[in-house]
């Protein structure tokens, strides 16, 4: 009988709990789109507390740190996204761009090659990045 009540409790309250967690990321995206980066950052961090594998929250945190010119934090969050999903095209592309800006042509090339092997949405950007890497590495 106790197992039955536990089952009913979980059935009733778990969906509400899970819905509340996903709301943090949605609120964070809305705030990000309104350029309220500190508030958005807080929402994404809240989401990560409840869902430590929130690829989306880490990706948006990297975007916020990019806007704030905090390159090491941007890189840290991009690396976390890639750890969670090695085929996240946006994270690979953004990390390759970050490496290119810091004149790490070798790492940028490696990342762009990886992007090209998995791309579906970022194929054109990968081609453009390849040209940019080649041009900058010749200087």
C-alpha positions as CSV (number, residue, x, y, z in Angstrom):
1,X,0.0,0.0,0.0
2,X,2.9,2.4,0.8
3,X,4.4,1.7,-2.6
4,X,1.1,2.7,-4.2
5,X,1.0,6.0,-2.4
6,X,4.6,6.7,-3.3
7,X,3.8,5.9,-7.0
8,X,0.8,8.2,-7.0
9,X,2.9,11.0,-5.3
10,X,5.6,10.7,-7.9
11,X,3.1,10.5,-10.7
12,X,1.4,13.7,-9.5
13,X,4.3,15.9,-8.5
14,X,7.2,14.8,-10.7
15,X,5.8,16.3,-13.9
16,X,5.3,19.6,-12.1
17,X,8.9,19.5,-10.8
18,X,10.3,18.7,-14.2
19,X,8.2,21.4,-15.8
20,X,9.5,24.0,-13.3
21,X,13.1,23.0,-14.2
22,X,12.6,23.5,-17.9
23,X,11.0,26.8,-17.3
24,X,14.3,28.2,-16.1
25,X,15.9,27.7,-19.5
26,X,12.9,29.1,-21.3
27,X,12.9,32.2,-19.1
28,X,16.7,32.5,-19.6
29,X,16.3,32.4,-23.4
30,X,13.6,35.1,-23.2
31,X,15.8,37.3,-21.1
32,X,18.8,36.6,-23.4
33,X,16.8,37.8,-26.4
34,X,16.0,41.0,-24.5
35,X,19.7,41.5,-23.8
36,X,19.2,41.1,-20.1
37,X,22.3,39.0,-19.8
38,X,22.8,39.0,-16.0
39,X,19.2,37.9,-15.4
40,X,19.5,35.3,-18.2
41,X,22.7,34.0,-16.7
42,X,21.0,33.5,-13.4
43,X,18.1,31.6,-15.0
44,X,20.6,29.3,-16.9
45,X,22.5,28.7,-13.7
46,X,19.3,27.8,-11.9
47,X,18.5,25.3,-14.7
48,X,21.9,23.8,-14.3
49,X,21.3,23.3,-10.6
50,X,18.3,21.1,-11.4
51,X,19.7,19.7,-14.6
52,X,23.5,19.5,-14.6
53,X,23.5,18.1,-18.1
54,X,21.6,21.0,-19.6
55,X,23.5,21.4,-22.9
56,X,21.2,24.4,-23.8
57,X,22.0,26.3,-20.6
58,X,25.7,25.8,-21.0
59,X,25.5,27.0,-24.6
60,X,23.6,30.1,-23.7
61,X,26.0,30.8,-20.8
62,X,28.8,30.7,-23.4
63,X,26.9,33.2,-25.6
64,X,26.5,35.5,-22.6
65,X,30.2,35.3,-21.7
66,X,30.9,36.1,-25.4
67,X,28.8,39.2,-25.2
68,X,30.6,40.2,-21.9
69,X,34.0,39.5,-23.5
70,X,34.8,36.9,-20.8
71,X,36.7,34.5,-23.1
72,X,37.8,32.0,-20.6
73,X,34.3,31.5,-19.2
74,X,33.0,31.3,-22.7
75,X,35.5,28.6,-23.6
76,X,34.8,26.7,-20.4
77,X,31.1,26.5,-21.1
78,X,31.6,25.6,-24.8
79,X,33.9,22.8,-23.7
80,X,31.1,21.6,-21.3
81,X,28.6,21.6,-24.1
82,X,31.0,19.5,-26.2
83,X,31.5,17.1,-23.4
84,X,27.8,16.6,-23.1
85,X,27.3,16.5,-26.8
86,X,30.4,16.2,-29.0
87,X,28.3,16.8,-32.1
88,X,26.8,20.1,-31.1
89,X,27.5,22.1,-34.2
90,X,27.0,25.5,-32.7
91,X,29.4,24.8,-29.8
92,X,32.1,23.4,-32.2
93,X,31.7,26.4,-34.5
94,X,31.8,29.0,-31.6
95,X,34.9,27.3,-30.1
96,X,36.6,27.2,-33.4
97,X,35.9,30.9,-33.8
98,X,37.2,31.6,-30.3
99,X,40.4,29.7,-31.0
100,X,40.8,31.6,-34.3
101,X,40.5,34.9,-32.5
102,X,43.2,33.9,-30.1
103,X,45.4,32.9,-33.1
104,X,45.3,29.2,-32.3
105,X,45.1,28.2,-35.9
106,X,45.9,24.6,-35.4
107,X,43.1,24.0,-32.8
108,X,40.7,26.1,-34.9
109,X,41.5,23.9,-38.0
110,X,40.9,20.7,-36.0
111,X,37.6,22.0,-34.7
112,X,36.5,23.1,-38.1
113,X,37.4,19.7,-39.5
114,X,35.3,18.1,-36.7
115,X,32.4,20.5,-37.6
116,X,32.6,19.6,-41.2
117,X,32.3,15.9,-40.3
118,X,29.1,16.3,-38.3
119,X,27.5,19.4,-39.9
120,X,24.0,19.7,-41.1
121,X,23.1,23.3,-40.2
122,X,26.6,24.8,-40.0
123,X,28.1,23.5,-43.2
124,X,28.2,26.9,-44.9
125,X,29.7,28.5,-41.8
126,X,32.3,25.7,-41.7
127,X,33.3,26.5,-45.3
128,X,33.6,30.2,-44.5
129,X,35.6,29.5,-41.4
130,X,38.0,27.3,-43.4
131,X,38.7,30.2,-45.7
132,X,39.1,32.6,-42.8
133,X,41.5,30.2,-41.0
134,X,43.6,29.8,-44.2
135,X,43.8,33.5,-44.8
136,X,44.7,34.4,-41.3
137,X,47.2,31.6,-40.9
138,X,49.2,32.9,-44.0
139,X,49.8,36.3,-42.4
